Amino acid sequence: MKILSAKQIQQVDQYTIANEPISSIHLMERAAMAFVDEFFQYFPNLQPVLILCGKGNNGGDGLVIARLLRNMAREVQIYIIDIALESSPDFQLNQSQLSDGIHVQYCKEAQEIKPPASDCLVIDAIFGSGLSRPLEGEFAKIIDRVNKWPNTKIAVDIASGLFADKSSRGFTKLKVDITISFQLPKLAFFMPENDESVGDWKLVDIGLDAEYIECLAADFNLTEQEDIKAKLPARNKFAHKGNFGHAMLIAGSLGKMGAAILAGKACLRSGVGLLTLHIPRCGHDALQSTLPEAMVQLDSGFEWLSGLAQLSTYSAIGVGPGIGQHPETVNLIGDLLSKFQGKLVFDADAINIFSENRHFLELLPKNSILTPHLGEFKRLVGDWENDFDKVEKQIAFAKRYKVIVILKGAYTTISDVEGQIYINSTGNSGMAKGGSGDALTGIITAFLAQGLAEIDAAISAVYLHGLAGDLAKSEFGENSMLPSDLIAQIPVAFKQL
């Protein structure tokens, strides 16, 4: 699903109005009806509603919502924020059509807005996605006042004060519990800095022109289940293990052999034909007893990795889980980059080694995959001003070194070598435990070994990993689920796909 800029969203609105054709007032009616339908999914009981309306088209949406809710026997009150702005024509028309029984009050100052009863639902329709500058003066005071209310708050399309496609960090913006957004998600929804101003968000289809949306260029995309089904490796009934690739995982050190085991299990569960783990000698017994399906190639080092054997038989190599940063392990990474130009995945300490040995970055084969978490990424690129700046740094890094970067976290972002960003839609906070990233490395390596293009392997593996995590959450809960529980759900995730 494309994630468009605020300007592009306005273009889609205008194109739909001109070419459906439909009047702007009827499109507003359609959007409000879609909002109310979703609103009733959340709040089927007839709680009273307070709607805060600006005087633009977002406020016009609020007026239609008020009329529709009143027609459904809701008790409705409206505050119209009447501060030095011209009313839009659609706002004026909907204002004239308000139903009897709706209490309307005009407010020029924050102190005129009184807190509603505790059971009252507050709908925010002051500003929409077209907002381009920070709120100040009485607008900011009103938002600050409403933020202190304990009531449940629902945003129409986007919370007031929140920019759709740039950072609003440090600015005044409404804190909401739910955002019911029109047609397409906004980039702001995926940024951690905006969590309190987005809450639980849902999309409603308001019938914007799908063909025109498809024609628009978008640098950001949200990955959905249908995108993944076509990418997964195909399996033929006459196939043998050689058809599904031979993967190598370079992993483990003394005290961190669990990382190698988790990565290996996830790799095997993800369909690879053959798997070899290159590990230090201290891990031999653990690997041979825990992963009988895998082959083990022992390093000459006992506690850490120090050298590589012949690499030509492997169709993909994943390196990093639990390897540490011993000088001999650093040399192994350099040796790998000089000897193997195939498909590569780098995780964990392999990425930390790049941060300390930046000349290695110049040796990365095109489309190599790096899977940093935030701390590892910060060591690679330095700090960032806000979450939007962080994504720009991710794009710049991927383009500079011609690599794929998977920046892990809620809404994991995947950047390709051209700067396109794919935002993952699966996963949960129960995955925030050591070992989850090792599992992801195993899945990616398995997909690469089976012949998927690097970007397809990255997108598909991240989605499957998150889906398996969601399945583990449903069984064990976010607090108690383990990365090994996630790995155990990979078969179920495949079945779902």
N, C-alpha and C positions, 0 to 999 in steps of 0.2 A: 504494500500500500504506500502510495506516495505521501510524503510530508511536504506540503507546499509552504512558501513564505506568505506573510500577510498580504503582500501585494498580489501574489498569484491567486490567493483565495478571493480577493476582490474581483480579479479578472474573471474567475470562474462564475461568480455571482452575476456579473454583468453579461457574460456570454450566455448564460442560461436564460436570463431575462429577455435577451434580444432574440435568441434562437429557439426557445422551446415552442412558441413564445409564452411568457408569463409576465404579468406585471410584478413590480417589486413588492407591492402590498400583498399580493396573493402568495408570493414566495415567502414573505414574512409569516403569513398565516400558516403555510405548510410547515415551516420550521418550528413555529410555536406548538402546533399540533403534535409534531414528532417529539418535542421536548416534554409535553404534558403526558404523552403515552409512556415515556420512559420514567418520568417523575412518579407516575402511579405504580410502576413496578417497585420503586423504592418505598413509597409512602401510600399504601392503599387505604389507610385510615384517614378520616376527614379532619386532620389537624388544621388549625388556622395557618394562614400564609401571609407573610409580609414581603412585598416586592419592592426593591430599591431600583428606581428607573432613572437613567440619564435621559437626555432629550434628543439623542441620536437614534440610529436604527437599532442598537442594542436595547435601548429603552423602549423602542417600539415593539421589539420582541416581548419585553416584559409586560407591556400593556395587553398584548394579545393573550399572553399566558394568563394574566389576571382575569380577563373576560372568560376564557375557557374554563379556568378553575372555578370561577363563580357560577358558571352554568352547570357545573358538576357538584354544586352545593357546598363548595368550600367557603369558609369565611376568609375574605381577602381584604387586605389593606395595602395601599400604595403610598410610598414616599417618592415624589418627583423631585429630583435634585435640580433646582432652578437657579443655576449659577452662571450668569454671563455667557450662555451659549444659545445659539439659534436652534430652534426645534427643527428636526428634519421633516419633510412633507409626510412621510409615512408615519412618523410619530404623531403628528398633528391629526391625521386621519384616524388612527387607532384611538387616540385620546377622545375623539368625538363619538366613538362607538362603544365606549365603556358601558358595561351593564349597570343597571340600578343595583344598589346594595353594596357597591365597592366604595370603601372610604378612601378618598384621595386627599393627600396633604402635600403642599408645596413647601420646600425647605431651601433656604438660602444659607443657613449656618448649621454646623454640626449639632449645636445644642438643641436645635429644634427636633432632632430625631430622637425619639424616646425608645428605650428598650422594650421589646414586646414580651408577652408572657413566655414562660420557660418552654411550653410545649409548641410554640409557634415556629414554623419553618421559615427561614429567611432566604429569599431568592435574589441573587445579585444580577441585575441587568443595567448597570450603570455605564460601563465601558466594555467594548468588544475587542476583537482581534486587531482592529485598525489603530489602536492606541500606539502613539509613537514617541511620547515624551513622559517623563515621570510626573506623577500626581503631586500637586503642591497646594498650598492655601487651604481653603475650606474643603476641597475634595479630599486632600490628605487627612484632614482632621475627621472628616466623616468616616473614612475607611478605618482610621485608628479607633474611632468610637465603636464602630460595628465589630471590629476584631475583639473587643473586650466582652462582647455578648457571649453567653454560653450556648446559644441556640445552634441547631444544625443549619449549616449554610450550603446553598446549592448555587453554582455559577451557571449562567446561561452562556454557553459557548466557551468562555474563558473568564477567569476571575478578573475583576476590575483592578487595574494597576499592573497586571502581568503582561509583558510583551510576548507576542507570539513566537518571534524568531530571533530575539536577542536577549541579552542578560538584563534582568531588572533587579539584580542583587543590590541590596542596600537601599532600595527604593520602597516607598509605601505601596503595599498591595494587600488585597483582601485575602484572609485565610479562609479556605472553604473545606468542607468535608467531601463534597461531590461536585464534579464538573460534568455537565451534559453538553457535549460539544457537537457541532454540526458537520456532518459528512466526512471530514478528514481530521486526523489529530494534528495538534500544533507541536512544533519542535520543543517548545517550553515544557510540555508535559513530561518529557523524558529526562529532565535535568534535576539532579538531587537538590539544588539550591531552591527549587520551586515546589518542593513536596507539600509544604503547608498551604500553598495557594492552588493546588491541583486536586489533592485528595484522590479519591476513587473516581476515575474518569470513564465515561461511556460515550460512544459515538452513536448518533442517530442519523439515518439517511433522510435528507431533505430533497432529494431528487435533482441535485446539481448535475450538469451535463457530463456523463462519464467519458464520452469520447474526447471531449475537450480536455478533461483532466489527464487522460492518457497521453495526449499530445504534448503536455507541458513537461519541460525538463525539470527533474528534481534531483538534488544532491543527496537527499535523505530519504530513506525508505524504511518502512516497518515490515519486518518479516512475519508472515502468517503461515498457517499450516499448509494451505494450498501451494505456497511457494516451495515447500520442502518435499512434498510427495514426488514431484517430478525429478528431483535431484538425487534421491537415494539410489545407491548402487543396485542394479538389476541382478537377478540370480536366475540362471538357466538350469533346468533339471538335469542336464548332462554335464554340468560344470564339475570341476574338481578343485582341490585346495589351491592349485597353482593359478587358477583363474581369479582368485581374490587377493592376490598380492602377498608379498613377504615383507612385513614391517619389522623395523628394529626400534626398540626403546633403549636409550642410554640413560640410566637412572640409578639412583641410590647411592648411599654412603653409610658409614657406620652410624647407627641410630636413626637413619632415615630410609630404611629399606621398605617401610610401609608405603612410601610414595611410589616406589617401583612396582609394588604389588597392586596398588590401586590403579595405576596407569595401565598395567598389563591386563588386569581383569576387564577394565573398560574397553580396551582395544579388542580383546577376544570377543566380548559381548557385542561388538559393533561390526562383526562380519568378516574380519580379516582371515585370510587363508592360512598364513603362517606367521608366527611371532617369535622373534628372538630378543631376549633382554640381555644387554651388555651391562654387567654389574660388577662391583668389587667383590673380592672373594668372600668377604664376611657375610654376604647375602645368599650364598649358595644354598644352604639348607632351607632357609625360609622360602626362597623362590621355588625350589624343586618340589617342596611339599605343598605349597599353597597354589601354585599354578602348573599343574601337571600337563596342561595343553601347550605350554610355552617351552621353547628351547632357551637354554641359558648359555651365554658366552661370557666366561670369566675374564675379568681384567687381570693384569699382573699385580695391581695394587690390592692390598687387603682391606684397608679402611676407606679408600677413596679411589676414584677412577684416574688412570694415568696414561692410557694408550689405547689405540684402536687396531683391530685386525682388518682383514679384507672386507670391503664394503660394497662391492659391485653387485652382489646378489639381492640387495634390498631395494624395493620399489619406493619406500618412504622411511624416513627416520625421524623419530621424536626424541628430543634431548632436553634434559633439565630437571625433572622431578627428583628432588632430594640429593642432587649431586654435590652440593657444597661448592666452595671456591678455592680449593687447594691449588697452589701453583701448577702442579702436574695436571689437574683437571682443566685449568685454563689452557694449558698447552694442548690438551685433547681437543678442546673446542676449536682452536686454531688449525689443528691437524684435520679435523672433520671438514672445515670450510675449504681447505686446500684440496682435499681428496674426493669429496662427494658434492656433485652439482645437481643432484636430484631433488626430490620434494622433501622439505625440511620443516619441522615444527620446533620452536624454541620456547621453553617455559622456565619459570622460576629462576634458579641460580644461573642458568644459561643466559638469561636476560641481564641479571646482575653482573655477570662477567662482561657482557657487552658494554655496560655502563662504565666499567673500570678499564676496558680495553677497546676504545672506540674505533680503532682501526679495523677491528673485526667486522664492523657494520658495513664497511666498503666491500667486504668479501662475500656478503650474503647473496646467494642466487636470487634472481628475480622471482617474486611471488613466494618467497619464504614466509612462513607464518610465525608471528610473535604473539604470545598470549600473556601480556603483563597484567597484574592487578595495579591498583592506583599507586601504591608505593613504588613498585618496580618501574612503572611508567614515569613517575616523577624523577626517578634517578636517571632515566634516559633523556628526558626533555627539559627538566627543570620545572619550577612551580608555574601555576597558572592563576590568572586574576579571577576567573569565574568558570562555570561549567561549559559555557559556550567557547571560551578561550581554550579550555582543555581539549575540546573536540577539534578546534582549529589546529592545535598542536599535533593531535593525532593524525589529521589529514596531511599536514605538512611533512611529518616524519615518514608516513607511508609513501608519499610521492617522492620525497628526497632519496630514500633508499630502495624504492620500488619493491616494497614488501607489503604484506597484509598484516594489519595490527588488530588484534582482538583485545579491546580494553574491557576487562571483566568487571562486573558489578550488576546492580539492578539496571535493566535495559542495556545489557552489554552492547557496545558499539563495535562494528567491524568495518574497517576502512580498507578499500582496495588500492591498487597502485595508481589509479587515476584520481583518487580522492572521493569516490562515492562512499557513502556511509549507509550501512545496513544496521538497523536497530532491532535487537531481539525482543520478542514479546513473551517469552516463557521464563520461568524461574521464580525463586522466592528467597526470603532471607534465611530460611533454614539451610541453604547451601553455603552460607557464610561460615564455613568450618574448614580447617586445614585438611587437604585431601581432595576437595571438590575440583580444584584446578588440575590436579594430577589426572583425575578421571577425564576431564575435557581433553587433555593432551592425548590420552589414549584413544579417544573417539576420533579426534581429528586425524591422527596418524593412521588409524584403520581405514578411514574414508579415502585418504590420499593413496594408500597402498592398493585400494580397490579401483583406482583409476579416476576418481573425481578430480575435476579441475580444482586448483587451490582455493579459489574464492568460493566455489560451491561446497567444498569440503568444510571450509570455515563456517559458512552460514548454516549449513545443515547440522554440523556437529554441535554448534552452540545452541541451536533450537532443540535438538534431541536431548542434549544435556539438561537444558532447562525443563523440558517436558518430563524427563525422568525425575528431576528434582520435584516437580509439582506432584507427580504420582507418589513419590516418597513422602511428601508433606501430607497428602491425603490419608496415608496409612499411619504415619508416626508423629505428625505434627512438626511445626517449624523448630521448636526447641530441641526435640529429641532425635530427629532424623540425622543419619550419618551419611558421609560420602559413600560408604559401602552399601547403604540402603538405596541410594541413587543408582549405583551401578546395577543393583539387583532389579531395578525397574526399567533398565534399558530395553529388555525384550518386550515389556508391556508397551513402552513408548513406540517401539517399531510397529507393533500390532496396531496401535492407534493411528499411525501414519499410513 
